[in-house]
Amino acid sequence: MTPRTDYHVHPDYSIDAAPVQIRDYCQTAVELGLTEICFTTHIELDPVRGALDNFVMCNGERLSVFNHAWLDRYFQEIAQAQQEFQAHLKIKAGIEVGYNRGCEQHVAELTSAYPFDFVLGAIHSLDHIAISSRRESPRYFRNHTLAELQQEYFTTLAEMVASGLFDCIAHVDLYRRYGLKHYGPEILTIHHGALEPIFADMARRGMGLEVNTSNRRVGLKDFHPTREILTLAARAGIKIFTVGSDAHSLNQLGAHIDEALALLKDLNLRHHVFTLRQAAPC
């Protein structure tokens, strides 16, 4: 049997997640028959959005992401869960970094100071507006042409990859989630000519690509990324893939993971797990 993993899970440390603790996710993962999960608390570092995003929750309080007291608690809680569930579930410690130009030094310091298993990179905001937000994203789309979106998104993505700070890139075509309604089907092809050199750089670096199933929650058929983009990634030489539900609540844990695994299998690609930032195929 193919190991069933979920490598994108947001416990109650993420400010936009339900107040569900790490232990509760682990218990549910066992009930769902998952073999391994990785917690990926949000780290948002855009100083312009500091009053909105640069926080985590810890013991019911909002703390600055730059106050590493929350990380001490985070790793302690994960270690406790690893001990409790060791017979049934592998549990990994990760983060999801919302990339912003200028954040590189902090990410490097953070990831060298703590024993992360997995560091996931993502683009959540452009021009300091959250394109990942149903509420905020229309403000970006109304004020930017499709060509401007293409230029800003893929330039930022290329910089994020070139930083070498990340093990894997999350929901690489996230712009499609809410942008499709505004721009129409033309948005489905803006990656042509832009993604291929980025994927080639990822392949050279041994960087992974995530298959993120959360698009189903907003009524879209394809995962992030689409089958076509996964094919481009494989053609470019990317060999490391992870699957993640991007769960922000218990009922989202493991959602559509089997379909994502089947998609990878159909493309003759293998999903991977990470230990101390080293990938291994499942």
Secondary structure, 3 states (H helix, E strand, C coil): CCCCEEEEECCCCCCCCCCCCHHHHHHHHHHHCCCEEEEEEEEECCHHHHHHHCEEEECCEEEECCCCHHHHHHHHHHHHHHHHCCCCCEEEEEEEEECCCCCHHHHHHHHHHCCCCEEEEECCEECCEECCCCCCHHHHHHCCCHHHHHHHHHHHHHHHHHCCCCCEECCCCCHHHHHHHHHCHHHHHCCCCCHHHHHHHHHHHCCEEEEECHHHHHCCCCCECCHHHHHHHHHHCCCCEEEECCECCHHHCCCCHHHHHHHHHHCCCCEEEEECCEEEEC
